[in-house]
Amino acid sequence: MKKIWISLISALYCGFTLGYMHFADPRTNAGALSTIGLDHPVLFALWGAGTYGVLYLLLYTMYNKQKRRGLCHGLVLPAGVGMALTVCCPFDFERHTLYCIGSLAFSVLSGVAILLCFLFSFKKGRFWQCATVFWAALMIGDLILLLIYKETGLIEAMPVLTGVVLLNIAIYQKEKVTAYAA
């Protein structure tokens, strides 16, 4: 039953994010989530809190399943500080670097936490192998697109939304129990 609530919360979050992205063209820098936040600071704060909350819930569930809660907290709690800096600090690249540090910290720590979550289960089956390779390729591709096109709503939102969907699929994966001969 808990999985269903997590999936419902995740679906609501994805819907909110897609709705939030419609305040501007997500293919341009003006459509970057933080740029939209300049005109809609309350919605940006809700989006940031929702992003962190959903990822924390999903990652905690997965790391708990893998008996690695300490590692989850070690990666995800500092990512939360990064998101707090992103939401609370002014969006001004020339004068304020705390926004950039927070955004980068959140992105990197969340991405690594998701990658490790999949990597720890890599030997459990084809889903985990495909998810690990897909996530690594998505992170590399997103970085390349970020370097080429700068910040856009699609480049910012794609990894988060994809991570939420992949983690939701992952929480429904059955654990394989292997019987050993005595």
N, C-alpha and C positions, 0 to 999 in steps of 0.2 A: 504494500500500500504506500509506503514511503516513496518508492520510486515514481509512482504515479504523480504524487504531489510535486516532486522535484521536476518532473517533465512538464507539468502544468505551469509551474513558476517559470521554467525555462521558456516555454512557448509564449507566455505573457511578456517576458523580457524581450524576446526576439521581435514580437509584434510592436512593442514600445520603441525599440531601436529602429525598426523599419519606418515607423510613423515619424519618429524624431528626424530621421534622415530626409524626410520629404519637405523640410523647411527650406532646403536649398538643393541645388543640383549636386548629387553625390559624386559626380565625375570630375568636379573642379575643386580647387582649393577653397572656394567660398562654401562648398558643401562639406568641408571637413567638420567633424563632429564638434571640435573645439571652437571653430569659427562660428558655427551655428549657435554655440553656447554664449557668444558675445551678445547676441540679440535675445537669447532665451536662457539666462543663467540658472533659473530654477529647474528647467527641464534638463539642462546639462548636468546639474548636480544630481538629479534623479537618475539620469542615464548612468553617470559614473558610479553612484551607489548601487544601482541595479546590476551593472556589469560586474563590479567586484563581488557583490552578494551572490549572484548566480554562479560565477566561476568558483568562488569559495565553497559554496554548497556542493557543486559537482565534484570538485577536486577533493574535498574532504571525504565525500562518499567513496570515491575511488581509492584514495590513499588508505582510508580506513579498511576497505575491502582487502587491500594488499598488505595490511599491517605495517604501514609506514606513515602514521599520523604525524610524527615529529618532523619528518622531511616536508610534509605538506605545510605545516605551520611555518617552518623555516623559509619556505619560498613564498607562500601566499600572504602571510602577514606583512612582510616588507613590501610586497606588491600593493597591498592596501594603503600603505603609507604613500607609495608612489601615486596611486589614484587620488588620494586626499590632496597631495600637492598639485596634481593636475587640475582638480576641480576648484581648489581654494586660491591658487596663485593666479595673478593676472596673466593673460595670454599675450605676451609681448616678448618676441624673440630678442629684441635689441637691448632691453633693459632688465628683464627678469628671466633668469635661467632656471629658477625653481620649477616652473611649469614644465620646461623641457626635461629636466632631470626626473621629475615625477612621472611624466608620460613614458620616458624611456625605461625607467625602472619597472613600471607596471607592465609594459609590453614585454620586456625581456624576461622578467621573473614569471609572468603568467605563461608565456610561451614555453619556457624551460620546464615549468611545472607540468604542463600538458604533455610535452615530449617525454619527460621522465615517466609519467604515468603510463603512457603507451609502451615505452621501452622496457619497463619492469615486467610487463606481461608479454613481451615480444615472442617468447618461446611457447606461449599457450595456444597459438593457433593463427590461422590465416588472417582473421579480422585484425588482430593486434599487429601483425606484421604490416598489413596494408595501411592501417591507421598511423603507425609510426612513420612509415615512408611518406605517406601523403602529408602528414603534419609537418615533417621536416622540409619537404618540397614546398609546401605552402608558405612556411616561414622564410625560406630563402627567396622564393618568388616575390613575396610581399616586400622584403627588404630591397630587392632589385627595383621593383616598381616605385617604392618610396624614394629611392635615390634618383630615379629618372623623373618622376612626375611630382615629387614633393608630396605634401599631405592632401589627400582627397578623402571624402567620406567612404568610398568603396575600399580604398586601401586600408583605412582604419578599421572599418567594421567587418570586413571579410574574415580576418583571422578570429575575431571574437565570436561572431555568429557561427562560423564553422567549428570552432572549439566547443561551443555550447552544444551543437548538434552531435558532434562526434562523442563527446562525453556522455550525452544522453543515451546514445546507442550503446556505449561501453558499459553503462551501469546495468544494462539488461543482459549482458553476456554471461552465460553460465560458466561456472568454474568447473574445470575438468578434474575429476578425482581419479587418481591412478592407484590401482591396487598393487602392492608389492608382495612378492612371494617371500615367505618366511624362511 
